[in-house]
Amino acid sequence: MIKKGLKVRVLAGKDKKKEGEVIEIDRENNRAKVKEINMVKKHVKTTKEKKGGIVNKESFIHLSNLKLIDEKTKNKKTMAKK
């Protein structure tokens, strides 16, 4: 199960084969935000507190396009059986 804070690899889309950490999950729509993955440009209107402009931010990715990465077995080489 994919949870916040776990490392995942993207299986499909423009960021295929990239890895990142899950920062937010939307269980209702089966989607997750991954740090530095699926970046989109968002136009923000100026308010009294914040300056407006074009901001880069992460967008949601469907959970079926993500794969958990097991940190323990990631660095091990596969050995051929004799």
Biotite code that builds the C-alpha atoms (Angstrom):
import biotite.structure as struc

atoms = struc.array([
    struc.Atom([0.000, 0.000, 0.000], chain_id="A", res_id=1, res_name="MET", atom_name="CA", element="C"),
    struc.Atom([1.301, 3.432, -0.926], chain_id="A", res_id=2, res_name="ILE", atom_name="CA", element="C"),
    struc.Atom([1.502, 5.816, 2.029], chain_id="A", res_id=3, res_name="LYS", atom_name="CA", element="C"),
    struc.Atom([2.792, 9.328, 2.650], chain_id="A", res_id=4, res_name="LYS", atom_name="CA", element="C"),
    struc.Atom([6.581, 9.460, 2.977], chain_id="A", res_id=5, res_name="GLY", atom_name="CA", element="C"),
    struc.Atom([7.352, 6.275, 0.999], chain_id="A", res_id=6, res_name="LEU", atom_name="CA", element="C"),
    struc.Atom([9.592, 6.175, -2.091], chain_id="A", res_id=7, res_name="LYS", atom_name="CA", element="C"),
    struc.Atom([7.867, 5.331, -5.392], chain_id="A", res_id=8, res_name="VAL", atom_name="CA", element="C"),
    struc.Atom([8.783, 4.958, -9.082], chain_id="A", res_id=9, res_name="ARG", atom_name="CA", element="C"),
    struc.Atom([6.569, 6.340, -11.872], chain_id="A", res_id=10, res_name="VAL", atom_name="CA", element="C"),
    struc.Atom([5.501, 3.648, -14.379], chain_id="A", res_id=11, res_name="LEU", atom_name="CA", element="C"),
    struc.Atom([3.706, 5.782, -16.991], chain_id="A", res_id=12, res_name="ALA", atom_name="CA", element="C"),
    struc.Atom([3.461, 9.348, -18.230], chain_id="A", res_id=13, res_name="GLY", atom_name="CA", element="C"),
    struc.Atom([5.902, 12.155, -18.958], chain_id="A", res_id=14, res_name="LYS", atom_name="CA", element="C"),
    struc.Atom([7.960, 11.367, -15.823], chain_id="A", res_id=15, res_name="ASP", atom_name="CA", element="C"),
    struc.Atom([8.289, 7.628, -16.495], chain_id="A", res_id=16, res_name="LYS", atom_name="CA", element="C"),
    struc.Atom([11.147, 5.865, -14.604], chain_id="A", res_id=17, res_name="LYS", atom_name="CA", element="C"),
    struc.Atom([11.639, 8.800, -12.206], chain_id="A", res_id=18, res_name="LYS", atom_name="CA", element="C"),
    struc.Atom([11.621, 8.253, -8.452], chain_id="A", res_id=19, res_name="GLU", atom_name="CA", element="C"),
    struc.Atom([10.371, 10.424, -5.612], chain_id="A", res_id=20, res_name="GLY", atom_name="CA", element="C"),
    struc.Atom([8.720, 10.614, -2.208], chain_id="A", res_id=21, res_name="GLU", atom_name="CA", element="C"),
    struc.Atom([4.935, 10.697, -1.739], chain_id="A", res_id=22, res_name="VAL", atom_name="CA", element="C"),
    struc.Atom([3.924, 14.027, -0.162], chain_id="A", res_id=23, res_name="ILE", atom_name="CA", element="C"),
    struc.Atom([0.119, 13.794, -0.310], chain_id="A", res_id=24, res_name="GLU", atom_name="CA", element="C"),
    struc.Atom([-2.558, 11.155, -0.994], chain_id="A", res_id=25, res_name="ILE", atom_name="CA", element="C"),
    struc.Atom([-6.153, 11.545, -2.220], chain_id="A", res_id=26, res_name="ASP", atom_name="CA", element="C"),
    struc.Atom([-7.817, 8.229, -1.303], chain_id="A", res_id=27, res_name="ARG", atom_name="CA", element="C"),
    struc.Atom([-11.232, 9.164, -2.759], chain_id="A", res_id=28, res_name="GLU", atom_name="CA", element="C"),
    struc.Atom([-9.805, 9.572, -6.274], chain_id="A", res_id=29, res_name="ASN", atom_name="CA", element="C"),
    struc.Atom([-6.924, 7.036, -5.918], chain_id="A", res_id=30, res_name="ASN", atom_name="CA", element="C"),
    struc.Atom([-4.272, 9.670, -6.606], chain_id="A", res_id=31, res_name="ARG", atom_name="CA", element="C"),
    struc.Atom([-1.005, 10.796, -5.011], chain_id="A", res_id=32, res_name="ALA", atom_name="CA", element="C"),
    struc.Atom([1.397, 13.733, -5.239], chain_id="A", res_id=33, res_name="LYS", atom_name="CA", element="C"),
    struc.Atom([5.074, 12.869, -5.570], chain_id="A", res_id=34, res_name="VAL", atom_name="CA", element="C"),
    struc.Atom([7.844, 15.367, -4.781], chain_id="A", res_id=35, res_name="LYS", atom_name="CA", element="C"),
    struc.Atom([9.375, 16.941, -7.943], chain_id="A", res_id=36, res_name="GLU", atom_name="CA", element="C"),
    struc.Atom([7.226, 14.711, -10.237], chain_id="A", res_id=37, res_name="ILE", atom_name="CA", element="C"),
    struc.Atom([4.410, 15.749, -12.628], chain_id="A", res_id=38, res_name="ASN", atom_name="CA", element="C"),
    struc.Atom([5.187, 19.463, -12.310], chain_id="A", res_id=39, res_name="MET", atom_name="CA", element="C"),
    struc.Atom([2.544, 21.801, -13.776], chain_id="A", res_id=40, res_name="VAL", atom_name="CA", element="C"),
    struc.Atom([2.358, 25.567, -14.139], chain_id="A", res_id=41, res_name="LYS", atom_name="CA", element="C"),
    struc.Atom([-0.375, 27.209, -12.043], chain_id="A", res_id=42, res_name="LYS", atom_name="CA", element="C"),
    struc.Atom([-1.487, 30.804, -12.620], chain_id="A", res_id=43, res_name="HIS", atom_name="CA", element="C"),
    struc.Atom([-1.975, 32.495, -9.228], chain_id="A", res_id=44, res_name="VAL", atom_name="CA", element="C"),
    struc.Atom([-3.929, 35.701, -8.786], chain_id="A", res_id=45, res_name="LYS", atom_name="CA", element="C"),
    struc.Atom([-2.391, 38.513, -6.706], chain_id="A", res_id=46, res_name="THR", atom_name="CA", element="C"),
    struc.Atom([-3.851, 39.001, -3.217], chain_id="A", res_id=47, res_name="THR", atom_name="CA", element="C"),
    struc.Atom([-3.008, 41.283, -0.302], chain_id="A", res_id=48, res_name="LYS", atom_name="CA", element="C"),
    struc.Atom([-0.827, 38.601, 1.281], chain_id="A", res_id=49, res_name="GLU", atom_name="CA", element="C"),
    struc.Atom([0.729, 36.950, -1.802], chain_id="A", res_id=50, res_name="LYS", atom_name="CA", element="C"),
    struc.Atom([2.194, 38.110, -5.067], chain_id="A", res_id=51, res_name="LYS", atom_name="CA", element="C"),
    struc.Atom([0.648, 36.539, -8.149], chain_id="A", res_id=52, res_name="GLY", atom_name="CA", element="C"),
    struc.Atom([2.263, 35.011, -11.186], chain_id="A", res_id=53, res_name="GLY", atom_name="CA", element="C"),
    struc.Atom([3.015, 31.614, -12.666], chain_id="A", res_id=54, res_name="ILE", atom_name="CA", element="C"),
    struc.Atom([4.006, 28.995, -10.085], chain_id="A", res_id=55, res_name="VAL", atom_name="CA", element="C"),
    struc.Atom([5.393, 25.474, -10.653], chain_id="A", res_id=56, res_name="ASN", atom_name="CA", element="C"),
    struc.Atom([3.812, 22.845, -8.396], chain_id="A", res_id=57, res_name="LYS", atom_name="CA", element="C"),
    struc.Atom([3.240, 19.099, -8.240], chain_id="A", res_id=58, res_name="GLU", atom_name="CA", element="C"),
    struc.Atom([0.039, 17.601, -9.600], chain_id="A", res_id=59, res_name="SER", atom_name="CA", element="C"),
    struc.Atom([-1.651, 14.331, -8.674], chain_id="A", res_id=60, res_name="PHE", atom_name="CA", element="C"),
    struc.Atom([-0.765, 11.006, -10.352], chain_id="A", res_id=61, res_name="ILE", atom_name="CA", element="C"),
    struc.Atom([-3.044, 7.952, -10.369], chain_id="A", res_id=62, res_name="HIS", atom_name="CA", element="C"),
    struc.Atom([-1.907, 5.223, -7.963], chain_id="A", res_id=63, res_name="LEU", atom_name="CA", element="C"),
    struc.Atom([-1.897, 2.621, -10.752], chain_id="A", res_id=64, res_name="SER", atom_name="CA", element="C"),
    struc.Atom([0.991, 4.542, -12.364], chain_id="A", res_id=65, res_name="ASN", atom_name="CA", element="C"),
    struc.Atom([3.142, 4.293, -9.233], chain_id="A", res_id=66, res_name="LEU", atom_name="CA", element="C"),
    struc.Atom([5.236, 1.419, -7.873], chain_id="A", res_id=67, res_name="LYS", atom_name="CA", element="C"),
    struc.Atom([6.682, 1.117, -4.374], chain_id="A", res_id=68, res_name="LEU", atom_name="CA", element="C"),
    struc.Atom([10.476, 0.928, -4.158], chain_id="A", res_id=69, res_name="ILE", atom_name="CA", element="C"),
    struc.Atom([11.915, -1.452, -1.572], chain_id="A", res_id=70, res_name="ASP", atom_name="CA", element="C"),
    struc.Atom([15.013, 0.326, -0.229], chain_id="A", res_id=71, res_name="GLU", atom_name="CA", element="C"),
    struc.Atom([16.517, -2.903, 1.179], chain_id="A", res_id=72, res_name="LYS", atom_name="CA", element="C"),
    struc.Atom([16.612, -4.832, -2.111], chain_id="A", res_id=73, res_name="THR", atom_name="CA", element="C"),
    struc.Atom([17.266, -1.855, -4.421], chain_id="A", res_id=74, res_name="LYS", atom_name="CA", element="C"),
    struc.Atom([21.069, -2.049, -4.266], chain_id="A", res_id=75, res_name="ASN", atom_name="CA", element="C"),
    struc.Atom([21.408, -5.847, -4.331], chain_id="A", res_id=76, res_name="LYS", atom_name="CA", element="C"),
    struc.Atom([22.472, -7.526, -7.555], chain_id="A", res_id=77, res_name="LYS", atom_name="CA", element="C"),
    struc.Atom([20.481, -10.500, -8.808], chain_id="A", res_id=78, res_name="THR", atom_name="CA", element="C"),
    struc.Atom([22.440, -13.709, -8.815], chain_id="A", res_id=79, res_name="MET", atom_name="CA", element="C"),
    struc.Atom([21.924, -16.328, -11.547], chain_id="A", res_id=80, res_name="ALA", atom_name="CA", element="C"),
    struc.Atom([21.188, -19.815, -10.253], chain_id="A", res_id=81, res_name="LYS", atom_name="CA", element="C"),
    struc.Atom([23.592, -22.550, -11.287], chain_id="A", res_id=82, res_name="LYS", atom_name="CA", element="C"),
])
